[in-house]
């Protein structure tokens, strides 16, 4: 086989050349940002296709060569698609389908010989049924386990070359498929080779770019910065820290007499589940946890929550009331007599917005270990997956990666807002934004607009009087 000179297609630096010269079938790159992982993946795709043209493929293979470039989301897929359109050698291109993000590639006889498709991992069920000669997974740490489980068998098809490059920064938790493959490759799994570099190993970075990377230390926690640029794996390098240290206790079968309870509810929308969490208000620990999948009718969820209230007697229920669906659900809970407090989670990116401060409050509680929760797999997974993403403007946003959910995180954060402050800690609650949500009858009559604030005050007074009567105080 002729050794491919990739310098005619792009200018690889020394580290990228090391990857290209490796004979491994699967190349695993756990490397910091700004090193050139995506450009290296492009080079591997070109190299694999050009080498494949020299091998006579079985007539049963249609097309003779088939490759995928897989990204976590469509926007990320668009980025590497645009790069490929700029870089891919025109002599190798037979035709292009912009709509399908597919490049049809020439064989040595100028006929269509190969297909390179640019795919998104957002829908795992679409990532199957084909056999691949080459698979390039970009930003592997953000590709879900479900997507990888679907795509891995594509490299096991008879007659196909089954080669690939998986590249990304370290995953934010140890059980993620990319972390497990990095460990296996580093330990010498046959056919795999592991590569590890920091951003500063890229000789093409100039002094200004290196200074930019250093400046991000002022914005990110040290562990997160080291994960992003030095490719250091640490389960506390995500947005939330001390996750393992906050695991304590068990889910209780029922309420303990004399204890005060509060609750948080994140309502499922579209593909998300609804998550309901009850916490001991004083000890700030999770004692009850319920989820309903996205197909569960809200009326059944409502009846279940009413049942939990009658059983546990929680004094406050903080609900994400964002959007019209949230408003209606909250109004039904109020009409049923539950102690509902709606919370509007604004999807803003400011450092003082409700979403940001809600997450920060949970992060601080975990950092100080003033909150605890049982070992609930779905909750732990989402907490560990939550991470920082750098925005085009240079700021960072905390969010769940593509393919993961955040309903557990927000249900916990909402419940925490209703808990007592830990001993010795005084935190202003100016960030808490609640607003009056009308009952169904008020909505139908159209009288709630002018009466909302007065009705809310009267309800609070009524609750106080009820407590006074119960205690015999007048």
C-alpha positions as CSV (number, residue, x, y, z in Angstrom):
1,X,0.0,0.0,0.0
2,X,1.3,3.4,-0.9
3,X,2.0,5.7,2.1
4,X,-0.3,8.7,1.8
5,X,1.3,12.1,1.8
6,X,-1.3,14.2,3.7
7,X,0.6,17.4,3.2
8,X,-1.0,17.8,-0.2
9,X,-4.4,17.9,1.5
10,X,-3.6,19.9,4.6
11,X,-0.6,20.9,6.8
12,X,-0.6,18.6,9.8
13,X,1.6,19.5,12.8
14,X,3.8,16.9,14.5
15,X,1.1,15.6,16.9
16,X,-1.4,15.1,14.1
17,X,1.2,13.4,11.9
18,X,1.8,11.0,14.8
19,X,-1.9,10.1,14.7
20,X,-2.0,9.6,11.0
21,X,1.1,7.4,11.0
22,X,-0.5,5.0,13.6
23,X,-1.5,1.6,12.1
24,X,-4.3,1.2,14.8
25,X,-7.8,0.5,13.5
26,X,-9.4,2.8,16.2
27,X,-7.5,6.0,17.2
28,X,-8.7,7.5,20.5
29,X,-7.8,11.1,21.0
30,X,-8.4,12.6,24.5
31,X,-7.0,16.0,23.8
32,X,-7.5,19.6,25.0
33,X,-9.3,22.2,23.0
34,X,-7.4,24.3,20.4
35,X,-5.0,21.4,19.6
36,X,-6.6,20.6,16.2
37,X,-8.6,17.5,16.8
38,X,-11.2,18.2,14.2
39,X,-8.6,18.9,11.5
40,X,-6.9,15.7,12.5
41,X,-10.2,13.9,12.0
42,X,-10.6,15.4,8.6
43,X,-7.1,14.2,7.7
44,X,-7.9,10.7,8.8
45,X,-11.0,10.7,6.6
46,X,-9.0,11.7,3.6
47,X,-6.3,9.2,4.4
48,X,-8.7,6.3,4.9
49,X,-10.6,7.0,1.6
50,X,-7.4,7.4,-0.5
51,X,-6.0,4.2,0.9
52,X,-9.2,2.3,0.4
53,X,-9.2,3.2,-3.3
54,X,-6.1,1.0,-3.7
55,X,-7.9,-2.1,-2.3
56,X,-10.3,-4.0,-4.5
57,X,-13.6,-4.0,-2.7
58,X,-16.0,-6.9,-2.9
59,X,-18.7,-6.3,-5.6
60,X,-21.4,-6.9,-2.9
61,X,-20.4,-3.7,-1.1
62,X,-22.5,-0.7,-2.2
63,X,-20.9,1.8,-2.1
64,X,-17.4,0.4,-2.1
65,X,-16.4,2.8,0.6
66,X,-18.7,4.3,3.2
67,X,-17.8,6.8,5.9
68,X,-19.6,8.8,8.6
69,X,-18.5,12.0,10.4
70,X,-20.6,12.1,13.6
71,X,-21.2,15.1,15.8
72,X,-23.3,15.5,18.9
73,X,-25.7,18.0,17.4
74,X,-26.7,19.5,14.0
75,X,-24.9,22.9,14.7
76,X,-21.7,21.0,15.4
77,X,-22.2,18.9,12.4
78,X,-22.6,22.0,10.3
79,X,-19.3,23.3,11.4
80,X,-17.3,20.3,10.3
81,X,-19.4,20.1,7.1
82,X,-18.3,23.6,6.2
83,X,-14.7,22.8,6.9
84,X,-14.9,19.7,4.7
85,X,-16.4,21.8,1.9
86,X,-13.4,24.1,2.1
87,X,-10.7,21.5,2.6
88,X,-11.7,18.3,0.8
89,X,-9.6,17.9,-2.4
90,X,-11.8,18.7,-5.4
91,X,-10.1,16.0,-7.4
92,X,-11.7,13.4,-5.1
93,X,-15.2,14.8,-5.2
94,X,-17.7,13.4,-7.6
95,X,-20.7,15.5,-6.4
96,X,-22.2,17.0,-3.3
97,X,-25.6,17.0,-1.7
98,X,-26.0,20.1,0.6
99,X,-29.4,19.0,1.8
100,X,-28.2,15.6,2.9
101,X,-24.7,16.8,3.9
102,X,-23.2,14.0,1.9
103,X,-20.0,14.0,-0.3
104,X,-19.9,11.5,-3.2
105,X,-16.3,10.6,-3.8
106,X,-14.5,9.6,-7.0
107,X,-12.7,6.3,-7.5
108,X,-9.5,6.1,-9.5
109,X,-11.7,5.7,-12.6
110,X,-13.7,8.9,-11.8
111,X,-16.8,6.9,-11.0
112,X,-18.6,7.3,-7.7
113,X,-16.7,5.1,-5.3
114,X,-17.4,6.3,-1.9
115,X,-19.8,8.2,0.3
116,X,-19.0,10.4,3.3
117,X,-22.0,11.4,5.3
118,X,-22.1,14.1,8.1
119,X,-24.4,12.9,10.8
120,X,-25.8,14.1,14.1
121,X,-26.1,12.0,17.2
122,X,-29.2,13.8,18.5
123,X,-31.5,10.9,17.3
124,X,-29.7,7.6,18.3
125,X,-32.3,5.4,16.5
126,X,-31.1,6.9,13.1
127,X,-27.6,5.7,13.6
128,X,-27.9,2.1,12.5
129,X,-28.5,-0.3,9.6
130,X,-25.3,0.4,7.7
131,X,-21.8,-1.0,7.7
132,X,-19.0,1.6,7.7
133,X,-15.4,1.6,6.5
134,X,-14.6,4.7,8.5
135,X,-16.3,6.4,11.5
136,X,-15.2,9.8,12.8
137,X,-16.8,10.8,16.1
138,X,-16.2,14.5,16.9
139,X,-16.6,15.9,20.5
140,X,-17.0,12.3,21.7
141,X,-17.5,13.4,25.3
142,X,-20.9,14.9,24.3
143,X,-22.2,12.0,22.3
144,X,-24.6,10.0,24.5
145,X,-24.1,6.4,25.4
146,X,-27.3,5.5,23.6
147,X,-26.0,7.0,20.4
148,X,-22.7,5.2,20.7
149,X,-24.4,1.9,21.4
150,X,-26.3,2.3,18.1
151,X,-23.3,3.4,16.0
152,X,-20.7,0.9,17.3
153,X,-22.1,-2.1,15.4
154,X,-21.7,-0.2,12.1
155,X,-17.9,-0.9,12.4
156,X,-18.5,-4.7,12.6
157,X,-20.0,-5.3,9.2
158,X,-18.3,-8.1,7.1
159,X,-16.2,-6.7,4.2
160,X,-16.0,-3.2,5.6
161,X,-12.7,-1.8,6.9
162,X,-14.1,-0.8,10.3
163,X,-11.7,2.0,11.1
164,X,-12.3,5.1,13.1
165,X,-11.1,8.1,15.1
166,X,-12.9,9.1,18.3
167,X,-11.8,12.5,19.5
168,X,-12.8,14.9,22.3
169,X,-11.9,16.4,25.7
170,X,-12.3,14.1,28.7
171,X,-15.8,13.0,29.6
172,X,-17.3,14.5,32.8
173,X,-18.0,11.1,34.5
174,X,-16.2,7.8,34.5
175,X,-19.1,5.6,33.2
176,X,-19.4,7.5,29.9
177,X,-18.5,5.4,26.9
178,X,-15.7,7.7,25.7
179,X,-13.9,7.6,29.1
180,X,-14.2,3.8,29.1
181,X,-12.7,3.6,25.6
182,X,-9.9,6.0,26.6
183,X,-9.0,3.8,29.5
184,X,-9.2,0.6,27.4
185,X,-7.1,2.1,24.6
186,X,-4.5,3.5,27.1
187,X,-4.2,0.0,28.6
188,X,-3.3,-1.4,25.2
189,X,-6.6,-2.9,23.9
190,X,-5.7,-4.7,20.6
191,X,-6.4,-2.5,17.5
192,X,-6.7,0.7,19.5
193,X,-4.2,3.5,20.2
194,X,-4.6,6.2,22.7
195,X,-3.3,9.8,22.2
196,X,-3.2,12.5,24.9
197,X,-2.1,16.1,24.4
198,X,-2.9,19.5,25.9
199,X,-3.9,22.6,24.0
200,X,-0.3,24.0,24.5
201,X,1.1,21.0,22.5
202,X,-0.2,22.7,19.3
203,X,2.8,24.4,17.8
204,X,0.6,26.5,15.5
205,X,-0.9,28.5,18.4
206,X,0.5,32.0,18.6
207,X,1.2,34.0,21.7
208,X,-2.2,35.8,21.6
209,X,-4.0,32.5,21.4
210,X,-2.1,31.0,24.2
211,X,-2.8,34.1,26.3
212,X,-6.6,33.7,25.5
213,X,-6.5,30.2,26.9
214,X,-4.7,31.3,30.0
215,X,-7.2,34.1,30.5
216,X,-10.0,31.5,30.7
217,X,-8.6,30.6,34.1
218,X,-10.3,33.7,35.4
219,X,-13.7,32.5,34.3
220,X,-13.7,28.8,34.8
221,X,-13.0,26.8,38.0
222,X,-9.5,25.3,37.9
223,X,-10.6,21.7,37.5
224,X,-12.9,22.7,34.6
225,X,-10.2,24.7,32.9
226,X,-7.7,21.8,33.3
227,X,-10.3,19.4,31.8
228,X,-11.0,21.7,28.8
229,X,-7.4,22.7,27.9
230,X,-5.1,20.2,29.6
231,X,-7.4,17.2,29.0
232,X,-7.3,16.1,32.6
233,X,-10.1,13.7,33.6
234,X,-11.7,14.5,36.9
235,X,-15.3,13.7,37.9
236,X,-15.4,17.0,39.8
237,X,-14.3,18.9,36.7
238,X,-17.9,19.5,35.5
239,X,-20.2,22.2,36.7
240,X,-21.0,20.5,40.0
241,X,-18.4,19.4,42.4
242,X,-18.3,17.0,45.5
243,X,-21.0,14.9,44.0
244,X,-19.8,11.7,45.7
245,X,-19.3,13.5,49.0
246,X,-23.0,14.6,48.9
247,X,-24.3,11.0,48.6
248,X,-25.9,10.0,51.8
249,X,-29.0,8.3,53.2
250,X,-31.8,6.4,51.5
251,X,-35.2,7.1,50.0
252,X,-37.7,7.0,52.9
253,X,-40.8,4.8,52.7
254,X,-42.8,7.6,54.3
255,X,-42.7,10.8,56.3
256,X,-41.1,10.9,59.7
257,X,-43.4,12.5,62.3
258,X,-42.2,16.0,63.4
259,X,-40.1,16.7,60.3
260,X,-40.8,19.5,57.8
261,X,-40.8,18.7,54.1
262,X,-40.6,20.7,50.9
263,X,-40.7,19.7,47.3
264,X,-39.5,20.6,43.8
265,X,-41.1,19.6,40.4
266,X,-39.5,19.9,37.0
267,X,-42.3,19.3,34.5
268,X,-41.4,17.2,31.5
269,X,-41.8,18.8,28.0
270,X,-41.4,17.0,24.7
271,X,-38.6,14.4,25.3
272,X,-37.9,15.2,29.0
273,X,-39.3,13.3,32.0
274,X,-41.1,15.0,34.9
275,X,-39.1,14.7,38.1
276,X,-40.6,15.2,41.6
277,X,-38.3,15.5,44.6
278,X,-39.2,15.8,48.3
279,X,-36.6,17.1,50.8
280,X,-36.3,17.4,54.5
281,X,-36.4,21.2,54.8
282,X,-34.0,21.4,57.8
283,X,-31.5,18.7,57.0
284,X,-31.6,19.6,53.3
285,X,-31.6,16.0,52.2
286,X,-33.6,14.2,49.5
287,X,-36.1,11.7,51.0
288,X,-38.4,11.0,48.1
289,X,-37.9,10.8,44.3
290,X,-40.4,10.1,41.5
291,X,-40.1,10.3,37.8
292,X,-42.7,10.1,35.0
293,X,-41.6,9.6,31.4
294,X,-42.6,12.0,28.7
295,X,-45.5,9.9,27.6
296,X,-47.3,10.0,31.0
297,X,-50.4,12.1,30.9
298,X,-50.2,15.3,33.1
299,X,-53.5,14.5,34.7
300,X,-52.0,11.3,36.1
301,X,-49.0,13.2,37.3
302,X,-51.2,15.7,39.0
303,X,-53.2,13.1,40.9
304,X,-50.0,11.4,42.0
305,X,-48.5,14.6,43.3
306,X,-51.7,15.4,45.2
307,X,-51.4,11.9,46.7
308,X,-47.8,12.6,47.8
309,X,-48.9,15.9,49.4
310,X,-51.6,14.2,51.4
311,X,-49.1,11.6,52.5
312,X,-46.0,13.8,53.2
313,X,-47.7,17.1,54.0
314,X,-44.9,19.1,52.3
315,X,-45.3,22.8,53.2
316,X,-43.9,24.2,49.9
317,X,-43.9,22.9,46.4
318,X,-41.7,24.8,43.9
319,X,-42.7,24.2,40.3
320,X,-41.1,25.2,37.1
321,X,-43.9,27.3,35.6
322,X,-42.1,28.3,32.5
323,X,-44.4,28.4,29.5
324,X,-48.1,28.1,29.0
325,X,-48.2,24.4,30.0
326,X,-46.4,25.1,33.3
327,X,-48.9,27.9,34.0
328,X,-51.9,25.6,33.5
329,X,-50.4,22.8,35.6
330,X,-49.6,25.2,38.5
331,X,-53.1,26.7,38.4
332,X,-54.6,23.2,38.8
333,X,-52.3,22.5,41.7
334,X,-53.3,25.8,43.4
335,X,-57.0,25.0,42.8
336,X,-56.4,21.6,44.5
337,X,-55.1,23.4,47.6
338,X,-51.4,22.5,47.3
339,X,-48.8,25.0,48.6
340,X,-47.5,25.8,45.2
341,X,-44.9,28.5,44.4
342,X,-44.3,28.9,40.7
343,X,-40.7,29.5,39.5
344,X,-39.9,31.0,36.1
345,X,-36.7,29.5,34.8
346,X,-35.6,32.1,32.3
347,X,-33.3,30.6,29.6
348,X,-31.0,33.7,29.7
349,X,-27.2,33.7,29.8
350,X,-26.6,36.6,32.2
351,X,-24.9,35.9,35.4
352,X,-27.8,37.2,37.4
353,X,-30.7,35.4,35.5
354,X,-33.0,33.0,37.3
355,X,-31.6,30.0,35.5
356,X,-28.0,30.9,36.3
357,X,-28.5,31.7,39.9
358,X,-30.7,28.7,40.5
359,X,-27.9,26.4,39.3
360,X,-25.3,28.4,41.2
361,X,-27.2,28.0,44.4
362,X,-27.2,24.2,43.9
363,X,-23.5,24.2,43.0
364,X,-22.6,26.2,46.1
365,X,-24.6,23.8,48.3
366,X,-22.8,20.9,46.8
367,X,-19.4,22.6,47.1
368,X,-20.1,23.3,50.8
369,X,-21.7,19.8,51.2
370,X,-24.8,21.4,52.8
371,X,-27.1,19.1,50.7
372,X,-27.4,15.4,50.5
373,X,-29.2,12.8,48.3
374,X,-29.3,9.0,48.0
375,X,-27.4,7.2,45.2
376,X,-30.1,7.7,42.6
377,X,-28.5,6.7,39.2
378,X,-30.4,9.1,37.0
379,X,-29.7,12.0,39.4
380,X,-26.0,11.2,39.7
381,X,-25.6,10.8,36.0
382,X,-27.1,14.2,35.2
383,X,-25.2,16.0,37.9
384,X,-21.9,14.5,36.6
385,X,-22.8,15.3,33.0
386,X,-23.6,18.9,33.6
387,X,-20.7,21.0,32.2
388,X,-19.5,24.3,30.9
389,X,-19.9,25.2,27.2
390,X,-18.0,28.1,25.7
391,X,-20.3,30.4,23.7
392,X,-19.3,32.2,20.5
393,X,-19.0,35.5,22.4
394,X,-16.4,34.0,24.8
395,X,-18.7,33.4,27.9
396,X,-19.5,30.0,29.3
397,X,-22.9,28.4,29.9
398,X,-23.7,25.6,32.2
399,X,-25.8,22.9,30.6
400,X,-26.4,19.2,30.0
401,X,-24.5,18.0,26.9
402,X,-26.4,16.9,23.8
403,X,-28.2,13.6,24.4
404,X,-28.4,14.1,28.2
405,X,-31.3,15.5,30.2
406,X,-31.4,18.1,33.0
407,X,-34.8,17.4,34.6
408,X,-33.2,15.8,37.7
409,X,-30.9,18.7,38.1
410,X,-33.6,21.3,38.0
411,X,-36.0,19.4,40.2
412,X,-33.3,19.2,42.9
413,X,-32.4,22.8,42.5
414,X,-36.1,23.9,42.8
415,X,-36.6,21.8,45.9
416,X,-33.4,23.3,47.4
417,X,-34.8,26.8,47.1
418,X,-37.5,25.9,49.6
419,X,-35.2,24.4,52.2
420,X,-33.9,26.2,55.3
421,X,-30.5,27.8,55.1
422,X,-27.7,25.7,56.5
423,X,-26.5,26.8,60.0
424,X,-24.2,29.7,59.9
425,X,-25.0,30.6,56.3
426,X,-27.0,33.6,55.3
427,X,-27.9,33.9,51.6
428,X,-30.1,36.6,50.2
429,X,-33.0,35.1,48.2
430,X,-33.5,38.1,46.0
431,X,-33.0,35.8,43.0
432,X,-36.2,34.0,43.7
433,X,-38.9,35.1,41.3
434,X,-42.4,33.8,41.8
435,X,-45.6,35.3,40.4
436,X,-49.3,34.8,40.8
437,X,-50.8,32.0,38.7
438,X,-54.6,32.1,38.3
439,X,-56.8,29.1,39.0
440,X,-58.7,27.5,36.1
441,X,-61.9,29.2,37.2
442,X,-60.2,32.6,37.3
443,X,-58.8,32.1,33.9
444,X,-62.2,31.2,32.5
445,X,-63.9,34.2,34.1
446,X,-61.2,36.6,33.0
447,X,-61.1,38.3,36.4
448,X,-57.6,37.4,37.5
449,X,-55.6,40.3,35.9
450,X,-56.6,43.0,38.3
451,X,-57.3,40.8,41.3
452,X,-54.2,38.6,41.2
453,X,-52.0,40.3,43.7
454,X,-54.8,41.0,46.2
455,X,-56.0,37.3,46.0
456,X,-52.5,36.1,46.6
457,X,-52.2,38.3,49.7
458,X,-55.6,37.1,51.0
459,X,-54.6,33.5,50.5
460,X,-51.4,34.0,52.6
461,X,-53.4,35.7,55.4
462,X,-55.9,32.8,55.3
463,X,-53.0,30.3,55.6
464,X,-51.7,32.2,58.6
465,X,-55.1,32.2,60.3
466,X,-55.5,28.5,59.7
467,X,-52.2,27.8,61.4
468,X,-53.2,30.0,64.3
469,X,-56.5,28.1,64.7
470,X,-54.7,24.8,64.6
471,X,-52.4,26.0,67.4
472,X,-55.1,27.6,69.4
473,X,-53.5,31.0,69.0
474,X,-55.7,34.2,68.4
